[in-house]
Amino acid sequence: MSQDNLITMECTACHRTNYHSRKNKKLNTSRLNMSKFCRWCKKHTEHKETK
């Protein structure tokens, strides 16, 4: 994966970085919000894209 497209996802409850993903930053300029499983909270929580 190229560094240009790499993003990290952070849990909004415990603020830990759990997921890495890709996105086209030219087409999608807003930050992603997804419901994903956090293994530290042990439940599905909202994850947001970090800087």
Summary of the structure (lengths in Angstrom):
residues: 51
radius of gyration: 11.2
end to end distance: 17.1
largest distance: 33.9
contacts: 118
relative contact order: 0.35
helix: 0%
strand: 49%
